[in-house]
Amino acid sequence: MALQEYSAGLYVQNFEPPLSLNQFRLIAFDMDSTLINIECIDEVADAAGRKAQVAAITEAAMRGEIADYKESLRQRVQLLKGVPESALIEVYQRQLQLNPGAQNLVIACKKSGLKIVLVSGGFTFFSDRVRDTLGIDFTRSNVFEIKDSLLTGKMIDQTWGDICDGEEKRRMVIQTATDLGIGMHQVIAMGDGANDLPMMAACANAGGVSVAYHAKPKVREQAMIAIETGGLDRLLEVVRA
């Protein structure tokens, strides 16, 4: 079944809308280009004069043209070697913004009793700040290695593993739901890139909902809901509070 236009710039497939937000207990968000307006790693690379090179790898990874996400991320982080930590602060303060509707959607979810998890192939420097701004309950993302206030071009392994890729996003969402006693049919997953597909499929295949937000074609085609125009809170037209 192909996506059908539900209203201008909003598409659905494989279910009969509208749904009620009260049917769900957990919502999982990607960060870069979903909750926020930028791909953070690309903007950090700008400080090293390598934005075009890094952004090209990011775009290919998000389109699903690179099979090994972990290796693609290692390549991009290596290109950041020597970038000062202050560049991260500058990107956060000057360029990072919440995408339209992010705050409204999070508030609506909280009012309906949903817990919120942020799973990102990006970095804790940014995801922790987004978490604190929106009052997000759980996060998982990657950690830059920084020595003498400079990025080393490497990442730090964490207790759960080395890199938060698509498979780790899926695991984190399932584990969070399990820990909270929530069935996957009560979970919404929202993203834009190929590394969001595993968590989106885990929700959709179990009777939950997958949402593509201004997404790459491969992601849009597989999502149950695709938001092509407007903000994140357009989800509330289909899954009503």
Secondary structure, 3 states (H helix, E strand, C coil): CCCEEEECCEEECCCCCCEEHHHCCEEEECCECCCECCCHHHHHHHCCCCHHHHHHHHHHHHCCCCCCHHHHHHHHHHCCCCCEHHHHHHHHHHCCCECCCHHHHHHHHHHCCCEEEEEEEEEHHHHHHHHHHHCCCEEEEECEEEECCEEEEEECCECCECCCCHHHHHHHHHHHHHHCCCCHHHEEEEECCHHHHHHHHHHHHCCCEEEEECCCHHHHHHCCEEECCCCHHHHHHCEEC
